[in-house]
């Protein structure tokens, strides 16, 4: 009689352990949201949509891309940071949202180093200064000459105040000794559209979104931020070549979740993205944009996020950059 409750308790405990194991293995049992903190059409959106289908197949559930633009990526990133840490609300992590914007804006409503769970860096991509064909300069030397000849008479578009396009262009202006007026947009897509339409003459954009317009002669590439000249644009110099190596930094496009994301969920999402990146068609679509496949570990991506923040914080302090 005295041993009976012990047998029952052991049975219940075993059942609970088994149930918890089944629950963990069941993730995901409904669609997963992948939030893009910018408007449709920009590079972050492109990479998210390229990876989402193959990632969903690996997870066994749909991965639904949602756009939440505003504040140079801050509004969407903050929504990801404040979401429930169950793996069903993930976000696209960019240099703008985890490094550039937090480095320049003290009012960011999240801590980019503590309020997220890094999962994987999907890809890195060069950035490019490009101009509308009507702009009086078509190469780097004449571009600088035009800006110095007419200070303040030209403007440039960016994905938003505090975004990587804004911060890199401000760094460029400081180092090159030129002045161009900043026109912030609610994402790279709208900024790019207005530059292609000729409403703004200059843009500092990511290569994947700008390249089709450059190849169609609707934009003219002036200089690229890349380790070396790109095969797609062999005539365009890197910033290092023109003596401005600090500007020569690529952007990254990763996936993260809110802080406290369970390790098993992190591992499962990381494995799904890695599996997606093994698909030749996925790799080709990303690499055709000029991007480089990364696909690293959560720990490696965490270190990259910290390193980028440190770099842009130093840029802000050294150049004494402030929000518009």
Buried (B, 14 or more C-beta within 10 A) or exposed (E): EEEEEEEEEEEEEEEEEEEEEEEEEEBBEEEBBBBBBBBBBBBBBBBBBBBBBBBBBBBEBBBEBBBBBBBBBBBBBBBBBEBEBBBBBBBBBBBBBBBBBBBBBEEBEBEBBEBBBBBBBBBBBBBBBBBBEEBEBEBBEBBBBBBEEEEEEBBBBBBBBBBBBBBBBBBBBBBBEBBBEBBBBBBBBBBBBBBBEEEBBBBBBBBBBBBEBBEEEBBBBBBBBBEEBBEBBEEBBBBBBBEBEBBBBBBBBBBBBBEEBBEEBBEBBBEBBBBBBEBEEBBEBBEEBBBBBBBBBBEBBBEBBBEBBEBBBEBBEEBEBEBE
